[in-house]
């Protein structure tokens, strides 16, 4: 049984806020979402759903069948990040976990997945109590989104063979748009991502005798700087890409030149041709700089994860947008394509059905006073804590209320 508060048919807005605070205070890393999955399963069971835990590891599927009609998949991701929280909230996380490399790390819901779970459970309660629709509601609580592996794991575990194929895939992601706004962009909406783990090989020795060594730290520094020329010099001005070196680890002491250095590189793009060119350039530069440094062997480049870009079906977006507009009116905006990445689109690609995935505003609205256009909002967003930040904390309301209403409206638009 779940150790935290759960959602039942009698749960009101205050109860949903309590669930959200508990989830925020008890985050779990990817593929370790045991308490989280238990809370979700217990809540869905109390609402009358047929519950199937353990799908793709810690994933949970809840089914509510009401005769003939479409099957609508509504997805929420459930994992947290290795981030030390610095929000100062009374329900801030002090949790710790063990990451995939065996390190003890702080854990925080720095991407807002706790909000996604809360809204999914609130929508589950409202839809279960609403007799006006027919068909099948398939609620998917997906683990390991932050690793880019959770959707594939659930699909590989027989998601559609066991529970049926949907007619549409729906979902939302909280973002630092003002609470009360929803952002929906048809077409390529989230970037593809490629995660490369790179090991550079040098020749270690005493820091006082660099001439007898091949310094992998200097090699790594040259690579980091040269990689930043790819977007500015190899990607056309009308195209878009991002190259980020997220980690660089080398050495143990100031007077020791190490044997190796390790980097992790992330590439984002919206076009397969741009993606291929940028990834090829990353590999070329890494190998060339190693050769220029006199490395004793070629670098090791391992692709740790890759995801295609997320495509919002235009017709499906127009249809769902009408439902969302009924919730927020003119506060439904097109924020443009997002450079972040998502694996929710894999559920739609595997089933061959439309995907519609939107942004749920979660920032304190007063911060955006005076913003007259979406461009103004994007500018203000750049100056406030956002997803993956140690200071990220969505406003509980009206975010939960609108997030629940958005999921309900979108699901009912597609149900019979």
C-alpha positions as CSV (number, residue, x, y, z in Angstrom):
1,X,0.0,0.0,0.0
2,X,1.1,3.6,-0.7
3,X,2.7,5.3,2.4
4,X,1.6,8.7,1.2
5,X,-1.8,10.3,0.7
6,X,-3.8,8.9,-2.2
7,X,-6.5,10.1,-4.5
8,X,-10.0,8.7,-4.0
9,X,-13.5,9.6,-5.3
10,X,-13.8,12.2,-2.5
11,X,-10.5,13.9,-3.0
12,X,-10.9,17.7,-3.5
13,X,-8.5,20.4,-4.6
14,X,-7.0,20.5,-1.1
15,X,-6.4,16.8,-1.2
16,X,-4.7,17.0,-4.6
17,X,-2.4,19.7,-3.3
18,X,-1.5,17.4,-0.4
19,X,-0.7,14.6,-2.8
20,X,1.4,17.0,-4.8
21,X,3.4,18.1,-1.8
22,X,4.0,14.5,-0.7
23,X,5.2,13.5,-4.2
24,X,7.5,16.6,-4.3
25,X,9.0,15.7,-0.9
26,X,9.5,12.0,-1.9
27,X,11.1,12.0,-5.3
28,X,12.7,8.8,-6.8
29,X,15.2,8.4,-9.5
30,X,14.5,6.7,-12.9
31,X,13.6,3.1,-12.6
32,X,13.5,3.4,-8.8
33,X,10.0,4.9,-8.6
34,X,8.6,2.3,-6.2
35,X,6.7,4.5,-3.7
36,X,5.5,6.7,-6.5
37,X,4.2,3.8,-8.5
38,X,2.5,2.3,-5.4
39,X,0.7,5.6,-4.7
40,X,-0.5,5.8,-8.3
41,X,-1.7,2.2,-8.3
42,X,-3.5,2.5,-5.0
43,X,-5.2,5.7,-6.2
44,X,-6.3,4.3,-9.5
45,X,-7.7,1.2,-7.9
46,X,-9.7,3.3,-5.4
47,X,-11.2,5.1,-8.4
48,X,-12.4,1.9,-10.1
49,X,-9.6,1.4,-12.7
50,X,-8.2,-2.0,-13.5
51,X,-4.6,-1.5,-12.4
52,X,-1.6,-3.2,-13.9
53,X,1.7,-2.3,-12.0
54,X,5.2,-3.3,-13.0
55,X,4.9,-2.6,-16.7
56,X,8.3,-1.9,-18.1
57,X,9.8,-1.9,-14.6
58,X,8.0,0.5,-12.3
59,X,5.4,1.7,-14.8
60,X,1.7,1.6,-14.0
61,X,-1.3,1.2,-16.4
62,X,-4.8,2.0,-15.4
63,X,-7.8,1.0,-17.6
64,X,-11.4,2.1,-17.4
65,X,-13.5,0.4,-20.1
66,X,-17.0,1.6,-21.0
67,X,-18.1,-0.4,-24.0
68,X,-17.4,0.4,-27.6
69,X,-15.5,3.5,-28.6
70,X,-12.0,4.9,-29.0
71,X,-9.1,4.1,-26.7
72,X,-7.4,7.2,-25.4
73,X,-3.9,7.0,-23.9
74,X,-3.1,9.7,-21.4
75,X,0.5,9.6,-20.1
76,X,2.4,11.1,-17.2
77,X,6.1,10.6,-16.4
78,X,7.0,9.9,-12.8
79,X,10.8,10.0,-12.3
80,X,12.9,12.7,-10.6
81,X,16.4,14.0,-11.1
82,X,19.8,13.9,-9.3
83,X,19.5,17.6,-8.2
84,X,19.9,19.1,-4.7
85,X,16.8,21.2,-4.1
86,X,17.2,24.9,-3.2
87,X,13.7,26.2,-3.2
88,X,13.3,26.8,0.5
89,X,9.8,25.3,0.4
90,X,8.5,23.7,3.6
91,X,7.9,20.5,1.5
92,X,11.3,20.6,-0.2
93,X,13.0,17.3,-0.9
94,X,15.8,16.0,1.3
95,X,15.8,12.6,-0.4
96,X,18.8,10.8,-1.7
97,X,19.3,8.0,-4.1
98,X,21.8,5.9,-6.0
99,X,22.4,6.9,-9.6
100,X,23.2,4.4,-12.4
101,X,26.9,4.9,-11.8
102,X,26.5,3.8,-8.1
103,X,26.9,7.3,-6.6
104,X,24.9,8.6,-3.7
105,X,23.1,11.7,-5.0
106,X,20.4,14.2,-3.9
107,X,17.1,13.7,-5.6
108,X,14.5,16.4,-6.6
109,X,11.4,16.6,-8.8
110,X,13.2,19.4,-10.6
111,X,11.3,18.7,-13.9
112,X,7.8,18.8,-12.5
113,X,6.9,15.2,-12.9
114,X,5.2,15.3,-9.5
115,X,2.8,17.9,-11.0
116,X,2.2,15.5,-14.0
117,X,1.3,12.7,-11.6
118,X,-1.0,14.8,-9.6
119,X,-2.9,16.2,-12.6
120,X,-3.2,12.6,-14.0
121,X,-4.7,11.3,-10.8
122,X,-7.1,14.3,-10.5
123,X,-8.2,13.8,-14.1
124,X,-8.6,10.1,-13.4
125,X,-11.0,10.9,-10.6
126,X,-13.1,13.3,-12.7
127,X,-13.3,11.0,-15.7
128,X,-14.3,8.0,-13.5
129,X,-17.1,10.1,-12.1
130,X,-18.3,11.3,-15.5
131,X,-20.9,9.0,-17.2
132,X,-21.0,11.0,-20.4
133,X,-18.2,9.2,-22.3
134,X,-17.7,5.7,-23.9
135,X,-14.7,3.8,-25.0
136,X,-11.5,3.0,-23.1
137,X,-9.4,5.3,-21.0
138,X,-5.8,4.1,-20.7
139,X,-3.7,6.0,-18.1
140,X,0.0,5.4,-18.4
141,X,2.4,6.3,-15.5
142,X,5.7,6.0,-17.2
143,X,9.1,5.6,-15.5
144,X,12.6,6.7,-16.6
145,X,11.6,9.6,-18.9
146,X,14.8,11.3,-17.8
147,X,16.9,8.5,-19.2
148,X,14.9,8.3,-22.4
149,X,14.2,4.6,-21.8
150,X,10.9,4.4,-20.0
151,X,8.5,4.5,-23.0
152,X,10.5,1.9,-24.9
153,X,10.6,-0.3,-21.8
154,X,6.8,-0.2,-21.4
155,X,6.3,-0.9,-25.1
156,X,8.8,-3.8,-25.0
157,X,6.9,-5.2,-22.0
158,X,3.8,-5.7,-24.2
159,X,1.9,-2.5,-23.4
160,X,-0.2,-2.8,-26.5
161,X,-0.4,-6.5,-26.8
162,X,-1.6,-6.7,-23.2
163,X,-3.9,-3.7,-23.0
164,X,-4.9,-2.8,-26.6
165,X,-3.7,-0.1,-29.0
166,X,-4.9,3.5,-28.5
167,X,-6.4,5.8,-31.1
168,X,-4.5,8.9,-29.8
169,X,-1.7,9.7,-27.3
170,X,-2.2,12.7,-25.0
171,X,-0.1,14.4,-22.3
172,X,1.2,17.6,-20.9
173,X,4.4,19.0,-19.4
174,X,4.6,21.7,-16.8
175,X,6.7,24.6,-17.9
176,X,7.7,28.1,-16.7
177,X,4.8,29.7,-18.6
178,X,2.5,31.7,-16.3
179,X,0.0,29.4,-14.6
180,X,-3.3,29.7,-16.4
181,X,-1.7,29.4,-19.8
182,X,-1.3,26.4,-22.1
183,X,1.2,26.1,-24.9
184,X,0.5,23.9,-27.9
185,X,2.7,23.8,-31.0
186,X,1.7,21.6,-34.0
187,X,4.4,19.8,-36.0
188,X,7.9,19.2,-34.6
189,X,7.3,20.2,-31.0
190,X,10.2,18.8,-29.0
191,X,13.8,18.2,-30.3
192,X,15.5,14.9,-30.9
193,X,18.3,14.1,-28.5
194,X,21.5,12.2,-28.7
195,X,23.6,11.4,-25.6
196,X,27.2,10.5,-26.2
197,X,29.6,9.2,-23.5
198,X,33.2,9.9,-24.6
199,X,36.4,8.6,-23.1
200,X,39.6,10.3,-24.1
201,X,42.9,8.4,-23.7
202,X,46.1,10.1,-22.8
203,X,49.3,9.2,-21.2
204,X,49.6,10.0,-17.5
205,X,52.5,11.2,-15.5
206,X,53.9,13.8,-13.2
207,X,52.4,17.3,-13.6
208,X,56.0,18.8,-13.7
209,X,56.9,16.7,-16.8
210,X,54.1,17.3,-19.4
211,X,56.5,16.7,-22.2
212,X,56.6,13.0,-21.1
213,X,52.8,12.8,-21.1
214,X,49.7,13.2,-23.4
215,X,47.4,15.4,-21.3
216,X,43.7,14.3,-21.7
217,X,42.5,17.3,-19.8
218,X,44.0,19.7,-22.4
219,X,42.6,17.4,-25.1
220,X,39.2,17.6,-23.5
221,X,39.3,21.4,-23.1
222,X,40.1,21.8,-26.8
223,X,37.2,19.5,-27.7
224,X,34.8,21.4,-25.5
225,X,35.6,24.7,-27.2
226,X,35.7,23.3,-30.7
227,X,32.3,21.6,-30.3
228,X,30.8,25.0,-29.8
229,X,31.7,26.0,-33.4
230,X,29.4,23.3,-34.9
231,X,26.1,25.2,-34.5
232,X,27.6,28.6,-35.4
233,X,29.6,27.3,-38.4
234,X,28.1,24.1,-39.7
235,X,24.4,24.5,-39.2
236,X,22.5,26.8,-41.6
237,X,21.0,30.0,-40.1
238,X,17.5,28.8,-40.8
239,X,18.0,25.5,-39.0
240,X,18.3,24.8,-35.3
241,X,20.5,22.7,-33.1
242,X,22.1,22.6,-29.6
243,X,25.3,21.0,-28.6
244,X,26.0,20.8,-24.9
245,X,28.9,19.2,-22.9
246,X,27.1,18.4,-19.7
247,X,29.9,16.6,-17.8
248,X,33.7,16.5,-17.8
249,X,35.6,14.3,-15.4
250,X,39.3,13.9,-15.2
251,X,42.2,13.7,-12.7
252,X,42.6,13.1,-9.0
253,X,45.3,15.6,-7.9
254,X,46.7,18.9,-9.1
255,X,50.2,17.5,-9.9
256,X,49.1,14.3,-11.7
257,X,48.4,14.2,-15.4
258,X,45.7,11.5,-15.7
259,X,45.5,8.7,-18.3
260,X,41.9,9.5,-19.3
261,X,39.2,12.1,-19.4
262,X,35.5,11.5,-19.7
263,X,32.8,13.8,-21.3
264,X,29.1,13.5,-21.9
265,X,27.8,15.4,-24.9
266,X,24.1,16.2,-25.7
267,X,22.9,17.1,-29.2
268,X,19.4,18.4,-29.9
269,X,17.7,19.1,-33.3
270,X,14.4,19.1,-35.1
271,X,15.4,17.8,-38.5
272,X,16.9,14.4,-39.2
273,X,19.4,15.8,-41.8
274,X,20.6,18.5,-39.3
275,X,20.8,15.8,-36.6
276,X,23.0,13.5,-38.8
277,X,25.3,16.4,-39.8
278,X,25.7,17.6,-36.2
279,X,26.4,14.2,-34.7
280,X,28.9,13.4,-37.5
281,X,30.6,16.7,-36.7
282,X,30.8,15.9,-33.0
283,X,32.5,12.6,-33.8
284,X,34.8,14.2,-36.3
285,X,36.0,16.9,-33.9
286,X,36.5,14.5,-31.0
287,X,38.6,12.1,-33.1
288,X,40.6,14.9,-34.8
289,X,41.5,16.7,-31.5
290,X,42.6,13.5,-30.0
291,X,44.8,12.8,-33.0
292,X,46.2,16.4,-32.9
293,X,47.1,15.9,-29.3
294,X,49.0,12.7,-30.0
295,X,46.6,10.4,-28.2
296,X,47.9,6.8,-27.9
297,X,44.5,5.5,-29.1
298,X,41.3,6.7,-30.7
299,X,38.6,8.0,-28.3
300,X,35.8,5.7,-27.2
301,X,32.4,7.1,-28.2
302,X,29.3,5.3,-26.8
303,X,25.7,6.4,-27.7
304,X,24.0,6.1,-24.3
305,X,20.6,7.2,-25.5
306,X,18.8,8.6,-28.5
307,X,15.3,9.9,-29.1
308,X,13.6,11.1,-32.2
309,X,11.9,14.5,-32.2
310,X,8.3,14.6,-30.9
311,X,5.8,15.4,-33.7
312,X,2.4,16.9,-32.7
313,X,-0.1,15.8,-35.3
314,X,-1.5,19.0,-36.9
315,X,-5.1,17.8,-37.2
316,X,-5.0,16.2,-33.8
317,X,-3.5,19.4,-32.4
318,X,-6.3,21.5,-33.9
319,X,-8.9,19.2,-32.5
320,X,-7.4,19.0,-29.0
321,X,-6.7,22.7,-29.1
322,X,-10.4,23.4,-29.4
323,X,-10.9,21.4,-26.2
324,X,-8.1,23.2,-24.4
325,X,-9.4,26.5,-25.5
326,X,-12.6,25.7,-23.7
327,X,-10.5,25.5,-20.5
328,X,-8.2,28.5,-20.8
329,X,-9.7,30.6,-23.6
330,X,-7.2,33.0,-25.3
331,X,-4.5,31.8,-22.9
332,X,-3.9,28.9,-25.3
333,X,-0.8,30.0,-27.2
334,X,1.7,28.6,-29.6
335,X,5.1,28.8,-27.8
336,X,7.0,27.5,-30.8
337,X,9.2,24.3,-30.8
338,X,10.8,23.3,-27.5
339,X,14.5,22.4,-27.5
340,X,13.9,19.9,-24.7
341,X,13.3,16.2,-25.6
342,X,10.5,13.7,-24.7
343,X,9.9,10.0,-25.2
344,X,6.1,10.2,-25.1
345,X,6.0,10.4,-28.8
346,X,7.3,6.8,-29.0
347,X,3.9,5.6,-27.7
348,X,2.2,7.2,-30.7
349,X,4.8,6.1,-33.2
350,X,4.6,2.5,-32.1
351,X,0.8,2.5,-32.4
352,X,0.7,4.6,-35.6
353,X,-1.6,7.2,-34.1
354,X,-1.6,11.0,-33.5
355,X,0.3,12.4,-30.6
356,X,-0.7,15.7,-29.0
357,X,1.5,17.0,-26.2
358,X,1.2,20.5,-24.7
359,X,2.9,22.7,-22.2
360,X,1.1,23.5,-18.9
361,X,1.9,26.9,-17.4
362,X,3.2,26.6,-13.8
363,X,4.9,29.8,-13.0
364,X,3.6,32.4,-10.6
365,X,1.4,34.7,-12.8
366,X,2.4,37.9,-11.1
367,X,6.0,37.5,-12.4
368,X,4.6,38.0,-15.9
369,X,2.8,41.3,-15.3
370,X,3.2,43.5,-18.3
371,X,3.9,40.7,-20.8
372,X,1.8,41.5,-23.8
373,X,2.9,38.8,-26.3
374,X,4.2,35.2,-26.2
375,X,7.6,36.6,-27.0
376,X,7.4,38.7,-23.9
377,X,6.6,35.6,-21.9
378,X,9.6,33.7,-23.3
379,X,11.9,36.6,-22.4
380,X,10.7,36.6,-18.8
381,X,10.9,32.8,-18.6
382,X,14.6,33.1,-19.3
383,X,15.1,34.9,-16.0
384,X,13.2,32.6,-13.6
385,X,14.0,29.1,-12.4
386,X,12.9,26.5,-14.9
387,X,12.8,22.7,-15.4
388,X,16.0,20.9,-14.1
389,X,16.9,23.9,-11.9
390,X,17.4,23.4,-8.2
391,X,15.0,26.3,-7.7
392,X,12.2,25.1,-9.9
393,X,8.9,25.0,-8.1
394,X,5.5,25.3,-9.9
395,X,2.7,27.3,-8.3
396,X,0.4,24.7,-6.9
397,X,-2.7,26.6,-8.0
398,X,-4.0,27.3,-10.5
399,X,-1.5,24.8,-12.0
400,X,-3.2,21.7,-10.7
401,X,-6.7,22.8,-11.4
402,X,-6.0,23.8,-14.9
403,X,-3.8,20.7,-15.5
404,X,-6.6,18.5,-14.4
405,X,-9.2,20.3,-16.5
406,X,-7.0,20.2,-19.6
407,X,-6.5,16.5,-19.4
408,X,-10.2,15.9,-18.8
409,X,-11.2,18.1,-21.7
410,X,-8.7,16.6,-24.1
411,X,-9.5,13.0,-23.2
412,X,-13.3,13.6,-23.6
413,X,-12.7,15.2,-27.0
414,X,-11.3,11.9,-28.2
415,X,-13.5,9.5,-26.3
416,X,-16.9,8.5,-27.6
